[in-house]
């Protein structure tokens, strides 16, 4: 399974190659990003981090830590 992660606003693209059942949270962690600082969107709709990856492309908005 492949999913393209496009980081906004800089346009960096990372390709996640995973297994069925993998989540967006796990994918972000595999890239070295803290999921608590990321908002995930697909076609303008927010996606929960713990949702299984089911689409081919998402947009990631990185925010500052809540801590």
C-alpha atoms as an extended CHARMM CRD file, in Angstrom:
* protein
*
        67  EXT
         1         1  UNK       CA              0.0000000000        0.0000000000        0.0000000000  PROA      1               0.0000000000
         2         2  UNK       CA              1.3020000000        3.4340000000       -0.9790000000  PROA      2               0.0000000000
         3         3  UNK       CA              0.1790000000        6.8310000000        0.2750000000  PROA      3               0.0000000000
         4         4  UNK       CA              1.6090000000       10.2100000000       -0.7390000000  PROA      4               0.0000000000
         5         5  UNK       CA              2.0240000000       12.6770000000        2.1390000000  PROA      5               0.0000000000
         6         6  UNK       CA              2.2820000000       16.2950000000        0.9480000000  PROA      6               0.0000000000
         7         7  UNK       CA              3.4180000000       18.7250000000        3.6170000000  PROA      7               0.0000000000
         8         8  UNK       CA              1.8530000000       22.1830000000        3.4890000000  PROA      8               0.0000000000
         9         9  UNK       CA              2.9820000000       24.9050000000        2.9050000000  PROA      9               0.0000000000
        10        10  UNK       CA              6.4180000000       23.8660000000        1.6010000000  PROA      10              0.0000000000
        11        11  UNK       CA              5.1780000000       21.0940000000       -0.7090000000  PROA      11              0.0000000000
        12        12  UNK       CA              7.5570000000       18.4010000000        0.5210000000  PROA      12              0.0000000000
        13        13  UNK       CA              6.2910000000       14.9950000000       -0.5950000000  PROA      13              0.0000000000
        14        14  UNK       CA              7.0100000000       11.7160000000        1.2020000000  PROA      14              0.0000000000
        15        15  UNK       CA              5.7650000000        8.3290000000        0.0240000000  PROA      15              0.0000000000
        16        16  UNK       CA              4.6630000000        5.8680000000        2.6800000000  PROA      16              0.0000000000
        17        17  UNK       CA              4.9620000000        2.1890000000        1.8280000000  PROA      17              0.0000000000
        18        18  UNK       CA              3.1090000000        0.2040000000        4.4280000000  PROA      18              0.0000000000
        19        19  UNK       CA              0.9440000000       -2.7570000000        5.2240000000  PROA      19              0.0000000000
        20        20  UNK       CA             -2.8440000000       -3.0820000000        5.3780000000  PROA      20              0.0000000000
        21        21  UNK       CA             -4.0430000000       -1.8400000000        8.7540000000  PROA      21              0.0000000000
        22        22  UNK       CA             -1.3330000000        0.8190000000        9.1160000000  PROA      22              0.0000000000
        23        23  UNK       CA             -2.5240000000        4.1580000000       10.4830000000  PROA      23              0.0000000000
        24        24  UNK       CA             -1.6150000000        7.7490000000        9.6480000000  PROA      24              0.0000000000
        25        25  UNK       CA             -0.1360000000        8.0670000000       13.1310000000  PROA      25              0.0000000000
        26        26  UNK       CA              2.2150000000        5.1580000000       12.4670000000  PROA      26              0.0000000000
        27        27  UNK       CA              3.1900000000        6.5850000000        9.0910000000  PROA      27              0.0000000000
        28        28  UNK       CA              4.0260000000        9.9800000000       10.6080000000  PROA      28              0.0000000000
        29        29  UNK       CA              6.1090000000        8.3140000000       13.3140000000  PROA      29              0.0000000000
        30        30  UNK       CA              7.9890000000        6.3210000000       10.6540000000  PROA      30              0.0000000000
        31        31  UNK       CA              8.9270000000        9.6270000000        8.9860000000  PROA      31              0.0000000000
        32        32  UNK       CA             10.1440000000       11.0300000000       12.3230000000  PROA      32              0.0000000000
        33        33  UNK       CA              7.2400000000       13.4490000000       12.8630000000  PROA      33              0.0000000000
        34        34  UNK       CA              5.3360000000       13.8230000000       16.1160000000  PROA      34              0.0000000000
        35        35  UNK       CA              1.6820000000       13.0400000000       15.2640000000  PROA      35              0.0000000000
        36        36  UNK       CA              0.5670000000       15.4720000000       17.9990000000  PROA      36              0.0000000000
        37        37  UNK       CA              1.8260000000       18.3220000000       15.8080000000  PROA      37              0.0000000000
        38        38  UNK       CA              0.1360000000       17.2220000000       12.5720000000  PROA      38              0.0000000000
        39        39  UNK       CA             -3.2830000000       17.8170000000       11.0330000000  PROA      39              0.0000000000
        40        40  UNK       CA             -4.1640000000       15.3640000000        8.2740000000  PROA      40              0.0000000000
        41        41  UNK       CA             -6.5300000000       16.1970000000        5.4070000000  PROA      41              0.0000000000
        42        42  UNK       CA             -7.8810000000       14.4490000000        2.3330000000  PROA      42              0.0000000000
        43        43  UNK       CA             -9.8510000000       16.5390000000       -0.1700000000  PROA      43              0.0000000000
        44        44  UNK       CA            -10.4670000000       19.1700000000        2.5220000000  PROA      44              0.0000000000
        45        45  UNK       CA            -11.7620000000       16.6920000000        5.1140000000  PROA      45              0.0000000000
        46        46  UNK       CA             -9.8810000000       16.1400000000        8.3610000000  PROA      46              0.0000000000
        47        47  UNK       CA             -8.7600000000       12.5610000000        8.9720000000  PROA      47              0.0000000000
        48        48  UNK       CA             -8.1590000000       11.1310000000       12.4670000000  PROA      48              0.0000000000
        49        49  UNK       CA             -4.5780000000       10.0280000000       13.0940000000  PROA      49              0.0000000000
        50        50  UNK       CA             -5.6750000000        6.6000000000       14.2900000000  PROA      50              0.0000000000
        51        51  UNK       CA             -7.6220000000        5.8790000000       11.0890000000  PROA      51              0.0000000000
        52        52  UNK       CA             -6.2870000000        3.1630000000        8.8110000000  PROA      52              0.0000000000
        53        53  UNK       CA             -4.6780000000        4.4520000000        5.6320000000  PROA      53              0.0000000000
        54        54  UNK       CA             -7.2270000000        3.9860000000        2.8540000000  PROA      54              0.0000000000
        55        55  UNK       CA             -6.4920000000        6.8040000000        0.3880000000  PROA      55              0.0000000000
        56        56  UNK       CA             -3.5840000000        7.3540000000       -1.9940000000  PROA      56              0.0000000000
        57        57  UNK       CA             -2.7760000000       10.9530000000       -1.0050000000  PROA      57              0.0000000000
        58        58  UNK       CA             -3.1550000000       13.2410000000        2.0130000000  PROA      58              0.0000000000
        59        59  UNK       CA             -2.0720000000       16.7410000000        2.9690000000  PROA      59              0.0000000000
        60        60  UNK       CA             -0.2380000000       17.3310000000        6.2420000000  PROA      60              0.0000000000
        61        61  UNK       CA             -0.2660000000       20.6610000000        8.0860000000  PROA      61              0.0000000000
        62        62  UNK       CA              2.3660000000       20.7860000000       10.8050000000  PROA      62              0.0000000000
        63        63  UNK       CA              1.5560000000       22.8720000000       13.8850000000  PROA      63              0.0000000000
        64        64  UNK       CA              3.4850000000       23.6550000000       17.0530000000  PROA      64              0.0000000000
        65        65  UNK       CA              3.4670000000       21.3310000000       20.0280000000  PROA      65              0.0000000000
        66        66  UNK       CA              0.6600000000       21.6870000000       22.5330000000  PROA      66              0.0000000000
        67        67  UNK       CA              3.1120000000       21.2350000000       25.3860000000  PROA      67              0.0000000000
